[in-house]
Amino acid sequence: MKIFFNLILILSLTFTFGCTRHIKTEKFDINPAEIKDFKSDTPIKVLVPENAEKEYLVEFTEPERTHANVYVDLNEMYKNAKELIQEEIVGHHVPLSLDAEKYLTFTITKVQWEIWAGGFSIGSYLEFDIETGDGYKRNYKVQDGSAMDVSRAVGGTISRAVEKIFQDEAVLSYIEQTTPKVSIK
């Protein structure tokens, strides 16, 4: 009886105060079929925020229904995004250079998660901005899911974001420009 009471007490506290989870996001492959072809001889650099939040709250899509707080290190997500973007650029024979006038800036604006299929799957949403050096800026929202874990779903959204970037005709046109048009900030 005492064990049963303790179990009920622990479950009650968990549901009352919730639980906290810090996730580590992995880098996942890009689907090559999702990437449009591009090329250029003009160097470009990829910029992401530095020293971002180390404990960013991944919002639950229905905050009134969650009992878990999920946190992610945005620096880890930015590192994965920058590496994937650079891999696509280099894979299309576009030179990278830290001194390049041309640049792409990737910024995360929101990360969310939710339960799909009655708890058998976890979904995640990533909102982000992509900006080119000539002043073009676009906000996108992508999603990914996992039957395994919220960290897998959140990590997968970075791959979906990179696929979305290289489907954007304005971004591809900017990359292919031989003379960079750079906006002054």
C-alpha positions, 0 to 999 in steps of 0.5 A: 500500500505504501508503494502504491501511495508513493507511486501516486504521489510521484505521478501527481507531482510530475503532472502538477509541476511537469518535467524538464528535458534538455535535448541534443539535436543530431544532423540528418542527411538532406534529400538530394531530390529536394534540392534544385540545381545551381552553380557559381564561381563567385565565393559566398559565406554562410552566417548564423547567430553566434552565442545564441540561447543555450536553453531555448524552450521548444514550445508545445503547440498546445501549451495548456495540454503539456506537462513537459518543458523541452529545451534545446541549445540553439548553438547546436542547431545553428552549427548543424544548419551552417554545416548542411548549408555549406555542404550543399554550396560546396557540393554544387561547386560554389566556393566558400570564403570567410572574406566573401562579399556575398552571404546567406544569413540563417536565423531561427525564429521559433521551434515547436513540438507536438504529439501526433498519431495519439502519441505514437509519433512526435512532430516538430516545426521550425520557423526560420528566416533566410536572408541574402546579401542583396536584401532579400528575406523570406520566412519559412515554416517546415516540419519533421516527425519521428516515431522515436523521440522529440530530439529526432523530430527537432533535429530533422527540421534543420534538414527540411529547412536547408531543403527549403532554402535551396528550393527558393528561386530568389536564393538560387538566383542570388547565389548564381549572380557573378557580381554580388549586389550587397545591401548596406545595413 
